[in-house]
């Protein structure tokens, strides 16, 4: 009996040491976030964006860290993904319901907004213009300085504007039903 008990204790200690040996990653430097476009708090979403939120950390952002006139992943790490729960118009371009990567080409005065069928890519390194589903240009504006890249939706007549902001730059992307 004593040998059986001792054997059980030794086996349990081995199991516990295996559990304790598991390594977990630290916090993301650019945490993942989700933004929803909804008619109201209790409504089902009509648009969902999953993106990573880089921080300014005293750096010059647009034109330096994020180059003008170059394709950007629109956040950090993996390319930002946008899900349309129904067919919508992005500007004057009709886009079928589905999930797309959201790429942008920032400029000083306007940005090109791109929805791509190429999913699950890290950054914009493998971006392929041939996979573009829709492209529109929107004006760039100035606003209050934001330390962390952010995406939010505001309800407008017949749809939403997806507002993206970082540092003092803001762009609004129109989505209509």
Residue frames relative to the residue before (quaternion, step in Angstrom):
aa qw qx qy qz dx dy dz
X 1.0000 0.0000 0.0000 0.0000 0.00 0.00 0.00
X 0.6591 0.5036 -0.3139 0.4621 3.56 0.95 -0.90
X 0.6463 0.5168 -0.3214 0.4604 3.59 1.01 -0.80
X 0.6395 0.5233 -0.3195 0.4638 3.60 1.02 -0.80
X 0.6558 0.5037 -0.3014 0.4747 3.57 0.95 -0.88
X 0.6478 0.5102 -0.3097 0.4733 3.57 0.96 -0.86
X 0.6462 0.5180 -0.3136 0.4644 3.58 0.97 -0.83
X 0.6414 0.5136 -0.3155 0.4746 3.61 0.98 -0.82
X 0.6466 0.5131 -0.3136 0.4693 3.60 0.92 -0.89
X 0.6584 0.5008 -0.3101 0.4686 3.62 0.90 -0.86
X 0.6520 0.5053 -0.3171 0.4680 3.60 0.96 -0.82
X 0.6524 0.5091 -0.3160 0.4640 3.61 0.95 -0.83
X 0.6404 0.5193 -0.3289 0.4604 3.59 0.97 -0.81
X 0.6355 0.5245 -0.3215 0.4666 3.59 1.03 -0.76
X 0.6447 0.5126 -0.3098 0.4749 3.58 1.02 -0.83
X 0.6685 0.4987 -0.3008 0.4625 3.58 0.90 -0.89
X 0.6611 0.4918 -0.3289 0.4615 3.60 0.93 -0.76
X 0.6140 0.5289 -0.3524 0.4680 3.61 1.11 -0.58
X 0.6413 0.5152 -0.3173 0.4718 3.59 0.98 -0.85
X 0.6916 0.4830 -0.2775 0.4598 3.59 0.89 -0.89
X 0.6214 0.5670 -0.3425 0.4185 3.61 1.16 -0.46
X 0.4881 0.6730 -0.4340 0.3472 3.61 1.23 -0.29
X 0.2204 -0.7683 0.5889 0.1196 3.57 -0.91 0.94
X 0.1565 -0.7723 0.6106 0.0785 3.57 -1.01 0.85
X 0.5203 -0.6315 0.4770 0.3208 3.54 -1.09 0.74
X 0.5146 -0.6215 0.4910 0.3284 3.54 -1.21 0.52
X 0.7152 -0.4121 0.3186 0.4660 3.56 -1.27 -0.12
X 0.5400 -0.6059 0.4774 0.3366 3.55 -1.14 0.68
X 0.4644 -0.6612 0.5078 0.2987 3.58 -1.05 0.72
X 0.7520 0.1684 -0.1085 0.6281 3.58 1.20 -0.61
X 0.2339 -0.8386 0.4721 0.1388 3.59 0.23 1.26
X 0.4908 -0.6423 0.5115 0.2913 3.52 -1.21 0.65
X 0.0200 -0.7826 0.6221 -0.0086 3.56 -1.09 0.78
X 0.2377 -0.7401 0.6105 0.1519 3.56 -1.32 0.31
X 0.0730 -0.7686 0.6340 0.0445 3.55 -1.05 0.81
X 0.1759 -0.7979 0.5731 0.0621 3.56 -0.98 0.94
X 0.2410 -0.6887 0.6579 0.1867 3.53 -1.26 0.59
X 0.1069 0.7864 -0.5926 0.1379 3.56 -0.59 1.22
X 0.5620 -0.5979 0.4540 0.3471 3.55 -1.13 0.66
X 0.7649 -0.1241 0.0721 0.6280 3.59 1.14 -0.69
X 0.7726 -0.4104 0.2404 0.4205 3.53 -1.32 0.26
X 0.7616 0.3847 -0.1935 0.4843 3.59 0.98 -0.86
X 0.5215 0.6483 -0.4099 0.3738 3.60 1.26 -0.10
X 0.5467 -0.5631 0.4930 0.3754 3.52 -1.29 0.37
X 0.5418 -0.6335 0.4282 0.3489 3.61 -1.05 0.63
X 0.3007 -0.7290 0.5866 0.1847 3.51 -1.25 0.58
X 0.7559 0.0664 -0.0544 0.6490 3.55 1.31 -0.49
X 0.0506 -0.7709 0.6343 0.0289 3.57 -1.12 0.73
X 0.0846 -0.7805 0.6185 0.0342 3.57 -0.96 0.91
X 0.1079 -0.7606 0.6386 0.0446 3.57 -0.92 0.99
X 0.1430 0.8049 -0.5513 0.1664 3.55 -0.60 1.17
X 0.3905 -0.6843 0.5575 0.2616 3.55 -1.31 0.28
X 0.3375 -0.7961 0.4911 0.1056 3.54 -0.95 1.02
X 0.1505 -0.7955 0.5812 0.0819 3.61 -0.09 1.22
X 0.3581 -0.7302 0.5495 0.1913 3.54 -1.28 0.50
X 0.5895 -0.6106 0.4189 0.3228 3.54 -1.16 0.71
X 0.0194 0.8572 -0.5140 -0.0251 3.60 0.91 -0.95
X 0.7342 -0.4571 0.2377 0.4423 3.59 0.90 0.93
X 0.5456 0.6365 -0.3904 0.3804 3.58 1.28 -0.01
X 0.4606 -0.5980 0.5621 0.3381 3.54 -1.30 0.37
X 0.3050 -0.8131 0.4727 0.1494 3.57 -0.53 1.18
X 0.8389 0.1893 -0.1025 0.4999 3.59 0.06 -1.28
X 0.7458 0.2938 -0.2854 0.5254 3.50 -0.82 1.14
X 0.7578 0.2896 -0.1811 0.5560 3.59 1.26 -0.29
X 0.7698 0.2737 -0.1590 0.5543 3.61 0.27 -1.24
X 0.7369 0.1940 -0.1106 0.6380 3.56 1.00 -0.93
X 0.3264 -0.7902 0.4922 0.1639 3.56 -0.36 1.29
X 0.4682 -0.6315 0.5380 0.3042 3.52 -1.17 0.68
X 0.8568 0.1823 -0.1477 0.4593 3.53 -1.25 0.66
X 0.6065 0.4794 -0.3758 0.5110 3.60 1.19 0.63
X 0.5478 -0.6118 0.4540 0.3457 3.58 -1.07 0.73
X 0.1029 -0.7893 0.6053 0.0107 3.55 -0.93 1.05
X 0.5415 -0.6483 0.4470 0.2945 3.57 -1.08 0.75
X 0.3692 -0.7563 0.4540 0.2924 3.59 1.36 -0.19
X 0.7645 0.1102 -0.1425 0.6190 3.52 0.74 1.18
X 0.5563 -0.5667 0.4606 0.3964 3.55 -1.03 -0.83
X 0.8089 0.2967 -0.2154 0.4596 3.52 -1.37 0.25
X 0.8273 -0.0442 0.0548 0.5573 3.63 -0.72 -1.05
X 0.5845 -0.5540 0.4457 0.3909 3.56 -1.20 0.51
X 0.5431 -0.6173 0.4686 0.3231 3.56 -1.07 0.79
X 0.1707 -0.7812 0.5923 0.0986 3.58 -1.04 0.79
X 0.1221 -0.7748 0.6189 0.0408 3.52 -1.07 0.87
X 0.1357 -0.7810 0.6069 0.0572 3.55 -0.95 0.95
X 0.1699 -0.7438 0.6410 0.0840 3.54 -0.88 1.05
X 0.3214 -0.7835 0.5050 0.1670 3.57 -0.66 1.09
X 0.7642 0.1061 -0.1003 0.6283 3.57 1.34 -0.12
X 0.6507 -0.4793 0.3880 0.4431 3.57 -1.25 0.28
X 0.0290 0.7966 -0.6010 0.0590 3.56 -0.96 0.89
X 0.3872 -0.6520 0.5801 0.2973 3.51 -1.36 0.10
X 0.1629 -0.7137 0.6717 0.1132 3.52 -1.03 0.89
X 0.7613 -0.0688 -0.0148 0.6445 3.55 -0.08 1.30
X 0.7560 -0.3169 0.2459 0.5173 3.59 -0.64 -1.08
X 0.5549 0.6048 -0.3851 0.4220 3.61 1.30 0.19
X 0.3094 -0.7428 0.5633 0.1877 3.60 -0.76 1.02
X 0.0718 -0.7885 0.6108 -0.0101 3.55 -0.89 1.06
X 0.4323 -0.7042 0.5089 0.2412 3.57 -0.86 1.03
X 0.6097 -0.5210 0.4425 0.4014 3.57 -1.22 0.51
X 0.4359 0.6757 -0.5107 0.3043 3.56 -1.01 0.81
X 0.5117 -0.6208 0.5009 0.3192 3.53 -1.38 -0.08
X 0.0380 -0.8003 0.5961 -0.0529 3.53 -0.95 1.03
X 0.4372 -0.6088 0.5658 0.3437 3.54 -1.29 0.26
X 0.2597 -0.7503 0.5915 0.1404 3.53 -1.10 0.79
X 0.0039 0.7748 -0.6307 0.0447 3.54 -0.58 1.20
X 0.1248 -0.7751 0.6129 0.0898 3.55 -1.21 0.46
X 0.1982 -0.7111 0.6527 0.1706 3.51 -1.34 0.36
X 0.2093 -0.8118 0.5328 0.1153 3.60 -0.09 1.26
X 0.0386 -0.7562 0.6527 0.0258 3.52 -1.18 0.72
X 0.6670 -0.5017 0.3488 0.4263 3.58 -1.20 0.26
X 0.8098 0.2630 -0.1113 0.5125 3.59 0.90 -0.92
X 0.8035 0.0351 -0.0286 0.5936 3.61 1.17 -0.45
X 0.2781 -0.7373 0.5947 0.1594 3.51 -1.29 0.51
X 0.3082 -0.6813 0.6238 0.2274 3.52 -1.26 0.54
X 0.1872 -0.7714 0.6040 0.0705 3.56 -0.83 1.08
X 0.0780 -0.8204 0.5659 -0.0247 3.56 -0.74 1.10
X 0.1248 -0.7255 0.6701 0.0958 3.54 -1.06 0.86
X 0.0893 -0.8149 0.5725 -0.0142 3.54 -0.76 1.13
X 0.4576 -0.6772 0.5055 0.2767 3.57 -1.12 0.69
X 0.5438 0.6162 -0.3934 0.4121 3.62 1.27 -0.18
X 0.0699 -0.8354 0.5451 -0.0127 3.59 -0.35 1.26
X 0.8320 0.2776 -0.1911 0.4407 3.52 -1.41 0.26
X 0.4212 0.6781 -0.4983 0.3383 3.56 0.86 0.94
X 0.3880 -0.6910 0.5569 0.2488 3.53 -1.13 0.67
X 0.8306 0.0473 -0.0762 0.5495 3.55 -0.68 1.10
X 0.5600 -0.5689 0.4567 0.3927 3.54 -1.18 -0.63
X 0.3149 0.7996 -0.4668 0.2087 3.57 1.28 0.28
X 0.7566 0.3364 -0.1989 0.5242 3.60 1.05 -0.69
X 0.2730 0.7852 -0.5163 0.2059 3.62 1.25 0.28
X 0.0487 -0.7833 0.6195 -0.0188 3.56 -0.96 0.99
X 0.4287 -0.7277 0.4806 0.2359 3.57 -0.50 1.23
X 0.5884 0.6022 -0.3546 0.4067 3.61 1.13 -0.59
X 0.6837 0.4648 -0.2809 0.4874 3.60 1.23 -0.37
X 0.3869 0.7252 -0.4840 0.3004 3.61 1.26 0.14
X 0.2475 -0.7476 0.6032 0.1261 3.54 -1.02 0.93
X 0.7834 -0.0802 0.0789 0.6112 3.58 1.06 -0.80
X 0.0511 -0.7645 0.6426 0.0092 3.53 -1.25 0.67
X 0.0884 0.7683 -0.6325 0.0427 3.55 -1.00 0.85
X 0.3473 -0.6951 0.5806 0.2431 3.55 -1.31 0.31
X 0.0506 -0.7775 0.6268 0.0107 3.55 -1.07 0.84
X 0.5250 -0.6406 0.4478 0.3369 3.59 -1.08 0.60
X 0.3483 -0.6896 0.5923 0.2289 3.54 -1.25 0.59
X 0.0908 -0.7885 0.6077 0.0248 3.58 -1.02 0.82
X 0.4512 -0.6618 0.5244 0.2888 3.55 -1.34 0.12
X 0.0217 0.7820 -0.6227 0.0184 3.52 -1.23 0.55
X 0.7423 -0.3497 0.3079 0.4817 3.52 -1.34 -0.22
X 0.5603 -0.6262 0.4242 0.3377 3.59 -1.01 0.79
X 0.1321 -0.7630 0.6305 0.0535 3.55 -1.00 0.96
X 0.4075 -0.7215 0.5105 0.2296 3.59 -0.78 1.02
X 0.7932 0.2478 -0.0948 0.5481 3.58 1.00 -0.87
X 0.5235 -0.6205 0.4821 0.3295 3.59 -0.95 0.88
X 0.0116 -0.8257 0.5604 -0.0626 3.56 -0.82 1.05
X 0.1077 -0.7486 0.6506 0.0684 3.53 -1.24 0.66
X 0.0781 0.7728 -0.6246 0.0811 3.56 -0.94 0.97
X 0.3318 -0.7253 0.5643 0.2132 3.55 -1.26 0.34
X 0.0797 -0.7543 0.6451 0.0920 3.53 -1.18 0.60
X 0.4676 -0.6811 0.5004 0.2589 3.51 -1.01 0.95
X 0.0025 -0.7625 0.6467 -0.0177 3.55 -1.00 0.91
X 0.6994 -0.4351 0.3368 0.4561 3.57 -1.26 0.23
X 0.8633 0.0548 -0.0932 0.4931 3.59 -0.82 1.09
X 0.8426 0.0133 -0.0321 0.5374 3.63 1.08 0.44
X 0.5184 -0.6049 0.5108 0.3231 3.52 -1.19 -0.75
X 0.2263 -0.6850 0.6581 0.2158 3.48 -1.37 0.29
X 0.2661 -0.7170 0.6223 0.1670 3.54 -0.90 0.99
X 0.1384 -0.8032 0.5780 0.0391 3.57 -0.56 1.20
X 0.0806 -0.7789 0.6217 0.0175 3.54 -0.80 1.09
X 0.0704 0.8142 -0.5722 0.0692 3.55 -0.92 0.89
X 0.1399 0.7417 -0.6508 0.0825 3.50 -1.22 0.69
X 0.7884 0.1050 -0.1586 0.5850 3.53 -0.94 0.92
X 0.7413 -0.3704 0.2513 0.5002 3.65 -0.67 -0.92
X 0.5430 0.6279 -0.3917 0.3968 3.60 1.27 0.20
X 0.0243 -0.7742 0.6324 -0.0068 3.55 -1.09 0.85
X 0.0076 0.7522 -0.6584 -0.0265 3.55 -1.19 0.66
X 0.1980 -0.7591 0.6105 0.1088 3.54 -1.19 0.67
X 0.1532 -0.7848 0.5983 0.0521 3.55 -0.80 1.09
X 0.2887 -0.7951 0.5087 0.1604 3.61 -0.54 1.15
X 0.0326 -0.7485 0.6623 0.0038 3.54 -1.05 0.95
X 0.0359 -0.8112 0.5830 -0.0278 3.56 -0.77 1.08
X 0.3774 -0.7212 0.5383 0.2182 3.55 -1.17 0.67
